[in-house]
Amino acid sequence: MRTTCSADATIPAEATVLGVPVWEGRTLPDGAGARLDRRYLAACGFEGKVGQTERLLAADGSIIVAVGVGAPAAVDADVLRRAGAAFARAAGPARVAAVTLPAGRGRVPAAAASQAVVEGIALASYRFGAHKSAPLPAGLQSVAVIGGDRGGVRRGQVVADAACAARDWINEPPMAMTPRRLAAVAEQVAFDTGLDIDTWDEQRIAAERLGCLQAVAAGAAEPPRLIRLAYDPPRARASVALVGKGITFDSGGLSIKTSDGMRTMKSDMGGAAAVLAAMGAIASLGSPVRVLAYLCCTENMPSGTAYHVGDVLTARNGTTVEVLNTDAEGRLVLADGLSLAAESAPDAIVDVATLTGAQRVALGNEVAALLSNDDRLADHLLDAGRRAGEPSWRLPLWPGYRAHIDSDTADIKNIGQPSNAGTIIGGLFLQEFVAARPWAHLDIAGPSWSEADDRWLTKGATAFGVRTLVEAVRTFEPR
């Protein structure tokens, strides 16, 4: 069940909870339905700090939730997103609620403020209960955003729904979300949003010379899929290609992981899920940019037919790759996807992948790594991520490290030196397949998964990247 938000002028009669913004150091607004001064709130330990909440009983028996939005000068979209999430968590068992949080928008434009509030509410309300024997308790079904900008509320709903859908796909057990099942999901998304879709099976993958994807899939009983999606609006002002890593389960192959290391490896399709969900949202919102997407989908499994350490693979663009670790498979499948993307000659290529454990070591679980061969594109993605509440930090494609992937046997090898600039090495490897076109790589290994409910995140898949991609495409301009 999704939480649906709407822009309204008045509080619905059936609403049992009202959320109101409170500035740090200010009193509760009169519009809350009761005059409650700062002394009362202070006695409850409420100070108006960002995301802080206090439930208060109004005279008519309804619940007022005071939601802290911090100091007026510091309010941005991220603050309002956190406020929306805090309200959703504080609403308790309410089914219908209302908020006046856009009134606390400070200097944030009305549409952006409303979008952020809706995203916070909808994302924090998300729960995955598909495999519970008893249904999860009912939560917020609808929220009226009083005084909200209608366009901003709709955009927030579309983007949040897309992110929640991506969370669903990633949270599914790997026995259920196989490459073939992901292809079926993509078919449904395409049908619902008017996207063009072309799915390549294992025979077509071989015929199209996707040698790296074919090799990674060789050890699995489940066949691979290459999914191509296209959004082609009339009079498009630019074109962008998106590429997503879709390893629906990663055992490490013959370079097998530990059992604990496999625990969250159903999330190794997080890049493909983010790209697929973003494509649906982009089509629904009507972006003026043409977008092609390539989802490289397979399992990485050990078996008698699995590819070996020491094998030499040939990618779609003709580059030969020596395999020195079968657990560095994500960059292999992306090699073919990026080669296809480059052939379409877009204005920019962006790939999204849970690529390296080194990203988590360097930047933790909240900040993605961004690597790019183009400063303008990198700045655009950094800004889009900032507005979307999905921060990234740029790492250099340091040319001195390129020699780390030189191979004695093939053109390149798929790993560098142990414990040495692993995320950068992954980026340098991928750069070999973009034909010098403007390109950026988002490594989301850490931010793709959350171990706890926190702000608008819920335990499990986060769908990191969906909102960044939608915002980046929406605001993309050609050179």
Stockholm file with secondary structure:
# STOCKHOLM 1.0

chainA/1-479         MRTTCSADATIPAEATVLGVPVWEGRTLPDGAGARLDRRYLAACGFEGKVGQTERLLAADGSIIVAVGVGAPAAVDADVLRRAGAAFARAAGPARVAAVTLPAGRGRVPAAAASQAVVEGIALASYRFGAHKSAPLPAGLQSVAVIGGDRGGVRRGQVVADAACAARDWINEPPMAMTPRRLAAVAEQVAFDTGLDIDTWDEQRIAAERLGCLQAVAAGAAEPPRLIRLAYDPPRARASVALVGKGITFDSGGLSIKTSDGMRTMKSDMGGAAAVLAAMGAIASLGSPVRVLAYLCCTENMPSGTAYHVGDVLTARNGTTVEVLNTDAEGRLVLADGLSLAAESAPDAIVDVATLTGAQRVALGNEVAALLSNDDRLADHLLDAGRRAGEPSWRLPLWPGYRAHIDSDTADIKNIGQPSNAGTIIGGLFLQEFVAARPWAHLDIAGPSWSEADDRWLTKGATAFGVRTLVEAVRTFEPR
#=GR chainA/1-479 SS CCCEEEEESSCCTTCCEEEEEEETTSCCCGGGSSCCCHHHHHHTTCCCCTTCEEEEECTTSCEEEEEEEECGGGCCHHHHHHHHHHHHHHTTTCSEEEECGGGGCTTSCHHHHHHHHHHHHHHHTCCCCTTCSSCCCCCCCEEEEETCCHHHHHHHHHHHHHHHHHHHHHHSCTTTSCHHHHHHHHHHHHHHHTCEEEEECHHHHHHTTCHHHHHHHTTCSSCCEEEEEEECCTTCSCEEEEEEEEEEEECCTTSCCCTGGGTTGGGGGHHHHHHHHHHHHHHHHTCSSEEEEEEEEEEECCSTTSCCTTCEEECTTSCEEECSCTTCCHHHHHHHHHHHHHHTCCSEEEEEECCCHHHHHHHTTTCEEEEESCHHHHHHHHHHHHHHTCCEEECCCCGGGGGGGBCSSSSEESCCSTTSSHHHHHHHHHHTTSTTCSEEEEECTTTTEESSCBTTBCSEECCTTHHHHHHHHHTCCCC
#=GC SS_cons         CCCEEEEESSCCTTCCEEEEEEETTSCCCGGGSSCCCHHHHHHTTCCCCTTCEEEEECTTSCEEEEEEEECGGGCCHHHHHHHHHHHHHHTTTCSEEEECGGGGCTTSCHHHHHHHHHHHHHHHTCCCCTTCSSCCCCCCCEEEEETCCHHHHHHHHHHHHHHHHHHHHHHSCTTTSCHHHHHHHHHHHHHHHTCEEEEECHHHHHHTTCHHHHHHHTTCSSCCEEEEEEECCTTCSCEEEEEEEEEEEECCTTSCCCTGGGTTGGGGGHHHHHHHHHHHHHHHHTCSSEEEEEEEEEEECCSTTSCCTTCEEECTTSCEEECSCTTCCHHHHHHHHHHHHHHTCCSEEEEEECCCHHHHHHHTTTCEEEEESCHHHHHHHHHHHHHHTCCEEECCCCGGGGGGGBCSSSSEESCCSTTSSHHHHHHHHHHTTSTTCSEEEEECTTTTEESSCBTTBCSEECCTTHHHHHHHHHTCCCC
//
